[in-house]
Amino acid sequence: EGRTRRERESMGCATSAYVVVGRKDKKRTIQESVVFVLQLRVPVQSDLQRQLKGVAPKTTIDRLTCLRNQIQLVAEDTGGSAISELRTALEEYLSLLTGLVKKKNDGMEGCVEFKWKTLGDGRRGDICFTNLWMEILAVIHMMAALVLTEANSLMIPKDCSASGNGVRVVSTDCRRDAVDLLLKASGYLEFCVREILTRFPFDIKSKLPDDMQESVIQTLSIQALGQGT
C-alpha cells in the first residue's frame, strides 16, 4: 500500500496459487506467492568496433560485440524464455565488463554508446549509456529480471496426474528452488543499490528509467528477500 505510483507501474505482478484437499473432499485454494517481475530490457546492437577503435584491444572489442549481440538475439528470439543460455552469456559479459572497470580503462568512458531497449516495447523504452558502471547496472538488472521470471515459473501450479483428481499443486522441490532464486534476485538488486547506484550523483540517477530507480530496485529487493525467507 505504501508504494508510490511509479514503483507500482514499474513492476509486473504475477500471482501463483495451489489447491489442497481437506477432509470430506473439500478443496481450498491457498494463495502461494506474488512475485513482482522487472521489465526485461535487452541490449541493442551498437557499432562498438568503430567507437572503440584505438581505445581498447581488438580482442576485447570483438568479445564485447559478440556477447551483446548474442544476448540480444537469444532474448528476442525466445522472448526471454531461454533463461539458462541468457544467464551464461550475461555472466561472461559481466565478467568482461568487471575486468575493464578493474583495469580503470578510462579511455572507454564517454566514447562508446551502450544501447538497451525494453523487450516488446518498440523504441519507447530505448536508453543509452556511455559509462561502464551504467552498463554493469543494466546487465545485473537483466539478470535479476530473469531470475524473478524463473522463480515465478516455478510457482505456477502444475497438474498432479498421480492424484487423478485434477488438483493443481506446486511441488516442494519447486517451492524450494523458487526460494533460492528469490534470494539470488534480492542479492543482485541489493548489489545494484549499494555498489553501483551510489557511484552516481542524483542528477544522473534521476534520469534512469522508472524500473531502474533506486526506490523501485530497493522495493523489489526487499520483496524478494521477504518471500525467500
Secondary structure, DSSP 8 states (H G I E B T S, - for coil): ----HHHHHHEEEEEEEEEEE-GGG-EEEEEEEEEEEE--EEEE---HHHHHTTTS-HHHHHHHHHHHHHHHHHHHHHTT--HHHHHHHHHHHHHHHHHHHHTT-GGGTTT--EEEEETTSTTTT-EEE-SHHHHHHHHHHHHHHHHHHHHHHHTS-EE-TTTSS--EE--HHHHHHHHHHHHHHHHHHHHIIIIIGGGS-HHHHTTS-GGGSHHHHHHHHHHHHHHH-
